[in-house]
Amino acid sequence: MRCTSLQPNFRRLPLKSFRVIFVVPPAFDIWKALLIARGWDADVLHKRLLEVKESLLFALTTSCDLILNDDLAQATDDFLMAVYRHAAIRMPNQVAIKQHVGEFLQAIERFHP
């Protein structure tokens, strides 16, 4: 399954170039607890799960920078590096974070197929 519905939105922006940066939650259980704490009903929660699934699939199938939000100071440093680095310089830990995103997607499937 390829996620392409987000791509046209980026292309319509009046920019010469852009970077896509995804900040990834540290764990599905933490993220799920935050959503449930907001008191959303089942329909809103289902919609949010679908949106996240689509966004994460997009993140895995495009060249974007992934930032794991498990430590605020490190995530802030990684974000600033992603924004200000030269395009030829690769972000660190991208393979490990992509694996984390894959596991996150599997957890979404187990929670709500």
CYANA upper distance limits for C-alpha pairs under 8 A (distance plus 0.5 A):
  2 ARG  CA     57 LEU  CA      7.62
  2 ARG  CA     58 PHE  CA      7.84
  2 ARG  CA     61 THR  CA      7.73
  3 CYS  CA     54 GLU  CA      6.64
  3 CYS  CA     55 SER  CA      8.21
  3 CYS  CA     57 LEU  CA      6.43
  3 CYS  CA     58 PHE  CA      5.59
  3 CYS  CA     61 THR  CA      8.07
  4 THR  CA      8 PRO  CA      8.16
  4 THR  CA     58 PHE  CA      7.54
  5 SER  CA      9 ASN  CA      8.34
  6 LEU  CA     10 PHE  CA      7.52
  6 LEU  CA     55 SER  CA      8.37
  6 LEU  CA     58 PHE  CA      8.07
  7 GLN  CA     11 ARG  CA      7.00
  8 PRO  CA     12 ARG  CA      6.79
  9 ASN  CA     13 LEU  CA      7.47
 19 ARG  CA     64 CYS  CA      7.20
 19 ARG  CA     65 ASP  CA      8.16
 19 ARG  CA     83 VAL  CA      8.10
 20 VAL  CA     63 SER  CA      8.35
 20 VAL  CA     64 CYS  CA      5.46
 20 VAL  CA     65 ASP  CA      6.80
 21 ILE  CA     64 CYS  CA      6.28
 21 ILE  CA     65 ASP  CA      5.25
 21 ILE  CA     66 LEU  CA      6.41
 21 ILE  CA     67 ILE  CA      7.86
 21 ILE  CA     79 PHE  CA      8.42
 21 ILE  CA     82 ALA  CA      7.91
 22 PHE  CA     59 ALA  CA      7.50
 22 PHE  CA     64 CYS  CA      7.84
 22 PHE  CA     65 ASP  CA      6.76
 22 PHE  CA     66 LEU  CA      5.45
 22 PHE  CA     67 ILE  CA      6.61
 23 VAL  CA     66 LEU  CA      6.54
 23 VAL  CA     67 ILE  CA      5.20
 23 VAL  CA     68 LEU  CA      6.42
 23 VAL  CA     69 ASN  CA      6.70
 24 VAL  CA     66 LEU  CA      7.33
 24 VAL  CA     67 ILE  CA      6.33
 24 VAL  CA     68 LEU  CA      5.36
 24 VAL  CA     69 ASN  CA      6.22
 24 VAL  CA    101 VAL  CA      7.87
 25 PRO  CA     30 ILE  CA      8.25
 25 PRO  CA     31 TRP  CA      6.81
 25 PRO  CA     68 LEU  CA      6.81
 25 PRO  CA     69 ASN  CA      5.82
 25 PRO  CA     70 ASP  CA      7.45
 26 PRO  CA     30 ILE  CA      7.69
 26 PRO  CA     31 TRP  CA      8.18
 26 PRO  CA     68 LEU  CA      6.67
 26 PRO  CA     69 ASN  CA      5.91
 26 PRO  CA     70 ASP  CA      5.18
 27 ALA  CA     31 TRP  CA      6.82
 27 ALA  CA    104 PHE  CA      7.53
 28 PHE  CA     32 LYS  CA      6.40
 28 PHE  CA    104 PHE  CA      6.26
 28 PHE  CA    107 ALA  CA      7.03
 28 PHE  CA    108 ILE  CA      8.01
 29 ASP  CA     33 ALA  CA      6.57
 30 ILE  CA     34 LEU  CA      6.88
 31 TRP  CA     35 LEU  CA      6.90
 32 LYS  CA     36 ILE  CA      6.67
 33 ALA  CA     37 ALA  CA      6.50
 34 LEU  CA     38 ARG  CA      7.07
 35 LEU  CA     39 GLY  CA      7.89
 35 LEU  CA     40 TRP  CA      7.72
 35 LEU  CA     45 LEU  CA      7.84
 36 ILE  CA     40 TRP  CA      6.93
 36 ILE  CA     45 LEU  CA      8.40
 40 TRP  CA     44 VAL  CA      6.40
 40 TRP  CA     45 LEU  CA      6.53
 41 ASP  CA     45 LEU  CA      6.74
 42 ALA  CA     46 HIS  CA      6.51
 43 ASP  CA     47 LYS  CA      6.71
 44 VAL  CA     48 ARG  CA      6.67
 45 LEU  CA     49 LEU  CA      6.69
 46 HIS  CA     50 LEU  CA      6.85
 46 HIS  CA    112 HIS  CA      8.25
 47 LYS  CA     51 GLU  CA      6.77
 48 ARG  CA     52 VAL  CA      6.64
 49 LEU  CA     53 LYS  CA      6.55
 49 LEU  CA    108 ILE  CA      7.66
 49 LEU  CA    112 HIS  CA      8.33
 50 LEU  CA     54 GLU  CA      6.65
 51 GLU  CA     55 SER  CA      6.62
 52 VAL  CA     56 LEU  CA      6.51
 53 LYS  CA     57 LEU  CA      6.62
 53 LYS  CA    105 LEU  CA      6.93
 53 LYS  CA    108 ILE  CA      7.91
 54 GLU  CA     58 PHE  CA      6.69
 55 SER  CA     59 ALA  CA      6.70
 56 LEU  CA     60 LEU  CA      6.74
 56 LEU  CA    101 VAL  CA      7.28
 56 LEU  CA    105 LEU  CA      7.84
 57 LEU  CA     61 THR  CA      6.77
 58 PHE  CA     62 THR  CA      6.61
 59 ALA  CA     63 SER  CA      7.90
 59 ALA  CA     64 CYS  CA      6.87
 59 ALA  CA     66 LEU  CA      8.16
 60 LEU  CA     98 LYS  CA      7.09
 60 LEU  CA    101 VAL  CA      8.17
 65 ASP  CA     82 ALA  CA      7.15
 65 ASP  CA     91 MET  CA      7.26
 65 ASP  CA     94 GLN  CA      7.95
 66 LEU  CA     94 GLN  CA      6.91
 66 LEU  CA     97 ILE  CA      7.16
 66 LEU  CA     98 LYS  CA      8.07
 67 ILE  CA     75 ALA  CA      6.74
 67 ILE  CA     78 ASP  CA      6.97
 67 ILE  CA     79 PHE  CA      7.36
 67 ILE  CA     97 ILE  CA      7.88
 68 LEU  CA     75 ALA  CA      6.89
 68 LEU  CA     97 ILE  CA      7.10
 69 ASN  CA     74 GLN  CA      8.47
 69 ASN  CA     75 ALA  CA      5.92
 70 ASP  CA     75 ALA  CA      7.76
 71 ASP  CA     75 ALA  CA      6.41
 72 LEU  CA     76 THR  CA      6.50
 73 ALA  CA     77 ASP  CA      6.77
 74 GLN  CA     78 ASP  CA      6.53
 75 ALA  CA     79 PHE  CA      6.48
 76 THR  CA     80 LEU  CA      6.74
 77 ASP  CA     81 MET  CA      6.65
 78 ASP  CA     82 ALA  CA      6.59
 78 ASP  CA     91 MET  CA      8.45
 79 PHE  CA     83 VAL  CA      6.73
 80 LEU  CA     84 TYR  CA      6.52
 81 MET  CA     85 ARG  CA      5.85
 81 MET  CA     91 MET  CA      8.24
 82 ALA  CA     91 MET  CA      7.36
 85 ARG  CA     89 ILE  CA      7.13
 93 ASN  CA     97 ILE  CA      6.66
 94 GLN  CA     98 LYS  CA      6.49
 95 VAL  CA     99 GLN  CA      6.82
 96 ALA  CA    100 HIS  CA      6.79
 97 ILE  CA    101 VAL  CA      6.66
 98 LYS  CA    102 GLY  CA      6.72
 99 GLN  CA    103 GLU  CA      6.82
100 HIS  CA    104 PHE  CA      6.59
101 VAL  CA    105 LEU  CA      6.67
102 GLY  CA    106 GLN  CA      6.82
103 GLU  CA    107 ALA  CA      6.74
104 PHE  CA    108 ILE  CA      6.85
105 LEU  CA    109 GLU  CA      6.82
106 GLN  CA    110 ARG  CA      6.79
107 ALA  CA    111 PHE  CA      6.59
108 ILE  CA    112 HIS  CA      6.34
108 ILE  CA    113 PRO  CA      7.67
109 GLU  CA    113 PRO  CA      4.92
